[in-house]
Amino acid sequence: MKKNLKLGLFGFGCVGQGLHHVLHETNGIKAEIKKICIKNPNKKRPLSDHFFTLNADDILLDPEIDVVVELIDDASAAFGITKKALQNGKHVVTANKKMLAENLEEIFHLQQQYDKSVLYEGAVCGSIPILRNLEEYYDNDLISGIEGIFNGSTNYILTKVFEERKNYGDALRQAQDLGFAESDPSLDVKGFDPKFKLVIAIAHAFGVFVKPEQIFNIGIDSISDLDLKFAREKGYGIKLVARAIKSGHDVFGLVAPQFVDAHHPLSSVRNEYNAVTVQGAFSEKQLFVGKGAGSYPTGSAVLSDISALTYDYRYEYKKLHQQANLEFSNETSIEAFVRFPHGTAISIQDFEEFQSGYASNGQHYMLGRVNLKKLAEWATWENVGIILSPEARFVTKTEKSEVLTYSAA
């Protein structure tokens, strides 16, 4: 039976206002906002002053409030709010992917300890209900891989760069103006945001808790005009792809830009849209597409979690109990194009399998299969660009000549 829930919100920015709007436009959800905790009392807001407070305890210690909805930017403060809310007998709904990725295993144990739910559908790919699907639809399927476009800001930027021939800076500013990218866009363009989301998705797809620092992330900020010229000549686009696969007792993961041809399922995913491909043993490959950035898409995902709580829903982390002895590993290699200026300490011998290369105007371009750790090291070097090939697949050390069954193709 549905419950009438009273909500306490932390934060009333883009997502918070989106939630308020969709909550009042949607029929059938028995929930109301009682109090909103904010930092800046002087900022103009579209609600009466009596809704707002500067004191977190007005929400956390209020016995009438059933659900704390955490929508702030500060990951450390967000975890403190989440922990105290659970300790005070309140459910939590959050969209803070950084906070979740850094503390997910502890949050899992806190839910068991205090018998309360933490739901976070809005933290991964906006309006796409991927976590609920991984928990429910794929609960007994043997998932071998999950990948896709997990960041709407970078996908918007890349769309504008390719389709409208905008330069990177102009496309980034337009994404910021529309609210798709933050004023500090480094989490997006350097690939940290999709990495945080991948950490969360791996827990629900494979039952493995991974620390963010274990997953290598390469962003789009080092893509050069030469890379764009090469892509256009070959008829490729570029997408920032997050991917993870299971092989044997290992789970491998990576976030990196990738060349995609016109037949790739991600090539038609444009602007702020996200896409997730799930490969299952029985369901085979399925593609989910939806808006991944903006106040309403994320607000609607947060609202779906609130609605689920009216039915006492909670994540069961089913894969955690089904798949024992799985571990995350970076002992794998993948095919990539590597661009670097003359004089850089990169040679053919660094590739596990070298395919081709050329040099022009002081720049070298090499294509081949590279160990993941070496690729991540090169990505930190100045003026080195790395973009995965259209056929990029993880290959383990014991399978150097055999490609894993799941791929991006």
N, C-alpha and C positions, 0 to 999 in steps of 0.2 A: 504494500500500500504506500502511496506517496506521502511524504512528510512535508510539512510547512517549514522551510528553513529560513533562518535569519543569518545574514551574511555580514562579515566585517572585511572591508577591503583595505589593503595596503597598496597605495599608489593609485593615482587617478589621471594617468597620462593617456597615451594613444590607445592601449589595450583596455585600460580601466573604463575609459569613456565609451569605447566600442562595446564592452560588456554591458554597461548601463543601458545603452541604446537597445541592444538586441534583447536584453532581459525584459524591457518594457514593450517591445514590439512582438514578443512571442507569447502565444496563449498556451496555458496548460502547465507551466512550470511554477510550482508553488515555492517561491523564494523571493525574499525582499532584502534590500541593502539597508542595514541599520546604521552603520557608522563607517567612515572612510578616514584612514590615517594618512596624512600628507606631511611634507617637509616645509613647503613654502606657503605660509598663510596669506600672502599678498597676491598670489596669482589668481586671475579671474577664472571662475569655474561656473558651469551651467547649472549648478544645484544650490539649494539654500545652505547657508552657513552651518545650520544645526547638524548637517550630515557629517561635518568634518571635525577632526581632532588632530592635535600634534602629539598626543600621548598614546603610545602603542598599547598600554595596559587597558585603555578604555575599550579595546577590542579583545585583547588576549585574556583579560580577567572578567569579562562580561559573561555571566552564566546564561544569558538569553541567546548569545551568538553561537550558532551550531557549526558554522564553516568559516574558516579564515581563507580569504582569497588573496594570494600574495602576487603582486604585479609590479615589483620595484626592480631597479637595475642592479643594485648592490648585492652581489651573490653572497657575501659573508653575512650581511644583515638579513638577507632573505632566509638563510639557513637558521639563524637565530630565531627568527619569527616562526619558522616551520616547527622547530624543535619545541619551543615554548607553547605553541598552539596545541601540539600533540600531548604535551605534558598536562595541559589544562583541559583535556578531554574534547578537543575540537578536531574535526576533519580539516584537511588542507587541500586547496586547489591552487596550483601554481603554473606559470608559464616560463619559469626561470631556468632555461636549459643549462646555463653555466653552474648554477647552484646545485641542480640535480646531478649533473655529470660528476662534479667534484665530491658529492656526498651520498651517492645513490645507495651504496651498500649499507651505510649507517641509517639512512632513511628507511630502507627495507626493514631493518631490525627494530627501529623505533615504532613502526606501524604494528609489528607483532607485539612489542612490549606494552603499548598503550591501547591496542585494539581499536585503532582509528585509521582512516584511509588518507593517503596522499595521492591525488589524481593529477595528471599533468599532460593530458592530450594536447593542449595548446603549445607545449614546449617543443614538439617535434612536427615540423612541416605544416604549421598553421591549421588550415581547415581540413586536411586529410586525416581521417580517423585511423591512422596506421597502428597506434599502440593498442587500441581496443580490438582491432582486427588480429594483431599478432597474439593477443591474449585469448580471444574467443574463437575466431574463425580458424586460425592456424594452431589451435591448442594441441592437437594431436598429429599435425602434419610435420614431416621431417624437413625443416627449412634448411636449405643448403646455401642460400645467399640472399642478401638484401642490398640494394644500392639505389642511387638516384640523385636528384637535385634537391638538396636539403636546405638551400639558402635562397630566398627570393630576391634579396638585394643584389647578389652577384649575378643571378640569372637575368635580372632586369638590366644591369649594366652591360653584360655581354650581348644581350639582345639589341640594345641601342647601338653598341659599337659595330655589330655586324650588319644590322638591317638599315640603320640610319646613318652609318659612317661617322657617328659621333666619336670624338676622342674620349679617352678613358676618364679624364678629369671632368668633362662636361656631363658624361653619363652618370658619374658618381654624384655630382651635385644635384642632378635631376632626381636621382633616387632618394637623396636626403630631403629634398624639397617636398617629395610626395610621402615622406614618412616611412619609406621602405628601408632606408639605411640610417644608422645613428649618426650624430654629429661627429663621433669618433668611429670611423667605419672599419678600424683595423680588425675587429673580431670577425667581420664579414669577409673582407677582401683577402685576409691572410688565412682564411679557412678554419678559424677557431670555432665559429658558430656552428657550421655543419659537423665539426668533430664532436662538439658537445652533444649534438642531437644523435650522432652515430653511437656514442657511448650508451645513451639511453635505449636506443633501438636494439643494440646488441644484447642488453640485459633481457629484453622481452622476446627477441628472436631466438637466442641461443642459451639463455640462462647463465650468462657469464658477466660478472661485474668487472669492468675495465676502468682503470684510471685514465683521465684525459691525456696525461703525458705519455702513456704507452702507445697512443695512436699518432702516427706522423701526419702532419697536415701541411700541404703546399697550396698557397693561395693564387689568386689571379693578379696580384699586384706586380708581379714580375713579367707579365705578358708584354711583349714588345711589338712595335710596328712590324718587325721582321716576322714574328710569329703570325700576326694577322695576315700579312701578305702571303705567307706560305699556306695558311689555311684557305684563303680565298682561291689561290691557284689550284689547290687540290679539291676544292668543292666541299671543304670541311667547315663545321662550326666548332665552337669551343664551349664546353660546359664544365662547371665545377662539380665533380662527382664524388659523393661519399659512398663507400662500398665496404662490405664485409662478407666473408664466406666461411663456411665450416668445412674442414677436410680432416677426416680421421678424428683425432682428439684435439685438434688445433682450430682456433678461430683467428682469421687474419683480417685486418682492417686498414683503410687508408682514405684520406681526403686529398684530392689533387685535380687540377684541370685536365681535361681530356679532349682530344680531337674527336668529333663525331661526324659520320657521313650522313647523307640525307635519309638513309634507311634505318638509322639508329632510332629506337623508340623514344629517346630523350631529345632528339633533334628538333621536334616540333613543339617542345615545351618552352614557352616564351614568357618574357617580362617577369612579373613577380610570382609566377606559378612555380610550384614544386611538383616533383614526381617521385614516386617510390615504386621500384620493381621488387617483388618478392618471388623467389624461386622455391617451390615446394616439391617434395617427392611425389605427392598425389595430386595437388592442385596445379602443378607445373608453374609456368611463369604468368604473373598477373601484374598489371600496371595501374597504379593509383595516381590521379592527377588532381590538383586543387591549388587554390591560392595559398601561398606560404608567407606572405607579408601583408601588413595593413591592420587597422584596428578591428574591422568587422570580421575578417576570417579568423583571426586569433581569438577575438572576443566570443565568436560563436563556438569555438572549440572549448574555451573555458566554460561557457554556458552548458555545453553538453556534459562536462564533468559535474557541474552543479546539479543538473537534472539527474545524472546517474546516482548521485548521493541521496536523492529523494527515495531511491529504491535500495539504499544500503549497498551500492556496488563498491567493490574494491578490486584492485589488481591482485591476482593470485600468484603471479610469477611462476606460471606452470612449467616453463622450460627449465627453471632452476631445479625443479624436483625430478624432471624427466631425463636430463642429460648430465650424467656424472662425469667427472674427470676431464671436462673441457677446459682448456687454457688458452689465453690470448698469446699470440706469437708474432714476431716480426721476421722470423726466419723464412723469408720468401723473396721472390724477385718478380719484376713486372716490366713489360715493354714500354719504353718511353723515348720521346725525342728530347735531346739535351742540347741546349744552345749556350755557347760560352765564347768569350773573346779570346783571341790569340794570346798565348802565354799562360792560360789557365791550366792547372795541373790535372787535366782530365785526358785520358788516352783510351785507345781501343782496348787495351789490356784490362781496363776497369770494368768492362762489360762481360757478363757471363755468356752472352751470345750477341755478337756484333752483327748488324745487318747492313748498314750503309752510312755514308756520311759525305759531307761536302763543306767547302770553305768559300766564303765570299765577303769582301769588304771588311776583313779583319775578324769575322765571326765564323765559328765552326758549328755545324749542325751534325749530330750523331744520333742514329737510331739503333736501339738494341735493348736487350733484357738486362736489367740492373738489379742488384741486391737492394732491398728496400732501405736498409740502414745507410747504404752509400748514397742512395737517391736523396734521402732526407738530409744527409750532410751537405751534399751539393746545393740543395735548396737554400741553405743558409749563406752560401757564398755570394759575394757581390757580382752582379751582372750575369748570373747563371739562370737560365730559364728552363723549366721542366714542364712538359705537357705529355700526358700518356697517349699512346697510340690508339687509333680507333679499335684495334683488336686486343687491347690490354687485358691480360688475365694474370691472376696470381699463379706462380709456379713455385712449388716447394723445392728444397734442396734435393730431396729424393726423387723428384719428378722433373728434372731439368729438361727432359725431352718430351714430357707428357703434360699437356695443359689440363688444369682442373676442369671438371664438368661445367661449373658455373662461370659465366663470363658476362661482360658488359654487352657483348654483341647480340 
